């Protein structure tokens, strides 16, 4: 039995599917017509019509392709060419609209042993999609179907924020360009722009839903399928259901549901049964539809008298009335039991769906908590490394900046020669100052203090100071240069930001030629530079105010503050994406 929706006309199909047939499918058809010399009307009858019947829900994929195969054989097309045509139709026509077939197409491809992994993963979307589903679709279109959980979660969050209006497109692009360590996706400029285009295009095709809203919609759809929508599918029941009923006739059937038992009881009660096997099975389907309240008594009687060419049974008035009376009696006997059974089945389905949703939420919560803990741990490790590096730099800097006094060194050498090594007096052995004792201070004041000539001759000439110039401690080497880069220095490094970036990379390359550790030290020094601190300050303000980074910078510039331009920001983002260790 077909498990998908039946459309009466082509114009009833989703707009996206109609557009696909008017555009992409027509291109495929045009190639066949040109290559094999089909007439337009012949091609429509032999290939297009069977495909449309399948899409509308009147035939299965298997039956449609079998019909096409027979038609092409009759048209004297070689078997090798027929195989090529059918495989092309599966890949270029059926596969892009696979969502309309449900699991039917995938099951059929599996039976044939056809692997669709190498086929294009684009698909025609016409149903609402969750944020997670949209993220997967965008990554597939970018050729990143193997992206990990972190990238998928990041893309999902950006799509949700854009859909809710929390982020504007510029903020989405900026977040994609930012490194994962700073909460971004680490895309390059081209990939970020393409991803933004795909998100925008996808949002115009289908409706985005949160995972909770999407689950609720699926639940509501399941309720509907168990109720009124079955009437739409009843006319499209295929031979699989008929076969399952026929197989129960030769021996006492194993009744699994109340509906099956009621259908069998009603069928046995009918006296004048038709001899045609197809009509017998059709009547059983009619009984089933009436017992499930799909049709009312008037519709039942009309269907029994309708011509077989238009889905009826073709009985005369008396025969139809006799069978209708039997079915109505079965309805009064079994309908309530069937209804209760269907209600219980639906409740079990809803409970199972609810359980799966809760399990998924719990799993996602655990994964998010684990991801957050790993993120915090990585940040703490990075901060500890930076602190350790700062302490090491501080010690080294203190050693380099300690002034050397030749006079003090000479006195120390004389004292050491005369008295030997000095011994530090412990705190417990120190005595109180005599100047603080009564009577001692006056005696000390009256006794003149003698100063040696050597002491008088030791004069230290102070260094000449120039007004407006102060010496600041500087780190030596390329790492020191990178750590001290300011905005003004960055601009002096090149006529364009890209030139300055090249010079920074050249310095890092020079450090790497010495050793990898030196390059790591250079990158860390660059990240601690005044220029990068200015950039990170703009990033924090962008998060806080929910504004694009460039807009924050422009506001500061209008206010008279000397800060980064758009080109400089993009250059820094590009550079930071290349700095990995």
Residue pairs with C-beta under 8 A, 6 or more apart in sequence:
1 233
1 237
1 238
1 240
1 241
2 57
2 60
2 104
2 233
2 236
2 237
2 238
3 102
3 103
3 104
3 233
4 57
4 100
4 101
4 102
4 104
5 57
5 229
5 232
5 233
6 56
6 57
6 58
6 232
6 233
6 235
6 236
7 13
7 55
7 56
7 57
8 56
9 56
10 18
10 21
10 52
10 56
11 18
13 55
13 56
14 100
14 126
15 126
16 124
16 125
16 126
16 205
17 55
17 97
17 100
17 124
17 126
20 96
20 97
20 124
21 55
24 92
24 96
25 92
25 93
28 88
28 89
28 92
28 93
29 43
29 47
29 48
32 38
32 43
32 47
32 85
32 88
33 40
33 43
36 77
36 81
38 46
38 47
38 75
42 75
45 71
46 68
46 71
46 72
46 75
47 68
47 71
47 72
47 85
47 89
50 59
50 64
50 65
50 67
50 68
50 71
51 64
51 68
51 89
51 93
51 94
53 59
53 64
54 60
54 61
54 63
54 64
54 101
55 97
55 100
57 236
58 236
59 67
60 104
60 238
61 94
61 101
61 104
61 105
61 108
62 108
65 86
65 89
65 90
68 85
68 86
68 89
69 82
69 86
72 81
72 82
72 85
73 79
73 82
77 85
87 114
90 109
90 114
91 116
91 119
94 101
94 105
95 105
95 116
95 119
95 120
95 123
96 120
96 122
96 123
96 124
97 123
97 124
98 105
98 106
98 123
99 123
99 124
99 125
99 126
99 127
100 126
106 116
109 116
121 140
121 141
121 145
122 140
122 141
123 137
125 137
125 202
125 205
125 206
126 205
126 206
127 206
128 206
128 207
128 208
128 209
128 214
128 217
129 137
129 202
129 206
129 207
129 208
129 209
129 214
130 208
130 209
130 210
130 211
130 214
131 156
131 159
131 160
131 163
131 208
131 209
131 210
131 211
132 152
132 156
132 211
133 214
134 156
134 159
134 199
134 202
134 208
135 152
135 153
135 155
135 156
135 159
136 152
137 202
138 155
138 159
138 195
138 198
138 199
138 202
139 145
139 147
139 151
139 152
139 155
141 198
142 191
142 194
142 195
142 198
144 151
147 155
149 367
149 371
150 180
150 371
151 185
153 368
153 371
154 180
154 184
154 185
155 185
155 195
158 167
158 172
158 175
158 176
158 185
158 199
159 199
159 208
160 208
160 210
161 167
161 172
162 168
162 169
162 172
162 199
162 203
163 203
163 208
166 546
167 175
167 546
168 548
169 196
169 200
170 548
170 550
170 551
171 542
171 546
171 547
171 548
172 196
172 199
173 192
173 193
173 196
174 184
174 542
174 548
174 549
174 550
174 573
175 183
175 184
175 185
176 184
176 185
176 187
176 191
176 192
176 195
176 196
177 184
177 185
177 186
177 187
177 188
177 189
177 192
177 573
177 577
178 184
178 185
178 186
178 539
178 573
179 186
179 576
179 577
180 186
181 378
181 382
182 539
185 192
186 577
187 195
188 577
189 570
189 574
209 217
211 360
215 353
215 357
218 353
219 350
219 353
222 346
222 349
222 350
222 353
223 346
223 350
226 342
226 345
226 346
226 349
230 289
230 292
230 294
231 289
231 294
231 295
234 285
234 289
234 294
234 295
235 311
237 285
241 285
242 278
242 281
242 282
242 284
242 285
245 263
245 281
245 284
246 277
246 281
248 254
248 264
253 260
253 264
255 261
255 264
257 341
258 334
258 337
258 338
258 341
259 288
259 291
259 292
259 334
259 338
259 341
259 342
261 334
262 287
262 291
262 330
262 333
262 334
262 337
262 338
263 284
263 287
263 288
263 291
265 330
265 333
265 334
266 287
266 291
266 326
266 327
266 329
266 330
267 273
267 283
267 284
267 287
269 326
269 329
269 330
270 283
270 322
270 323
270 326
271 322
272 319
272 322
272 323
273 280
273 283
274 280
274 283
274 313
274 315
279 308
279 313
279 314
282 308
282 313
283 304
283 313
283 323
286 295
286 300
286 303
286 304
286 313
286 327
287 327
287 330
289 295
290 297
290 300
290 327
290 328
290 331
291 327
291 330
291 331
291 334
291 335
291 338
292 338
292 342
293 335
293 339
295 303
297 324
297 328
300 324
300 327
300 328
301 320
301 321
301 324
303 311
303 312
303 313
304 312
304 313
304 315
304 319
304 320
304 323
304 324
305 312
305 313
305 314
305 315
305 316
305 317
305 320
306 312
306 313
306 314
307 314
308 314
313 320
315 323
386 524
386 528
389 521
389 524
393 475
397 473
397 475
400 473
400 476
401 473
405 460
407 458
407 460
411 458
415 422
416 422
434 440
434 441
434 444
435 441
435 444
474 480
474 484
475 483
475 484
475 525
478 507
478 510
478 511
478 522
479 511
479 518
479 521
479 522
479 525
480 525
481 507
482 504
482 507
482 508
482 522
482 525
482 526
482 529
483 525
483 526
483 528
483 529
484 529
484 530
485 493
485 504
485 526
485 529
485 530
485 531
486 529
486 530
486 531
487 530
487 531
487 534
487 562
487 563
487 564
489 531
490 497
490 500
490 531
490 568
491 500
493 499
493 500
493 503
493 504
494 500
494 501
494 502
494 503
496 567
497 565
497 567
497 568
497 570
497 571
497 572
498 571
500 571
501 571
501 572
501 574
501 575
504 526
504 575
505 575
505 578
507 522
508 519
508 522
508 523
508 526
508 579
511 518
511 519
511 521
511 522
512 518
512 519
516 581
519 581
520 581
523 579
523 581
526 532
526 579
527 579
531 572
532 572
534 563
534 564
535 564
535 569
535 572
538 549
538 552
538 553
538 556
538 563
538 564
538 569
539 549
541 547
541 552
542 548
542 549
542 552
545 552
549 569
550 566
550 569
553 563
553 564
553 565
553 566
553 569
554 566
556 563
557 563
557 565
564 572
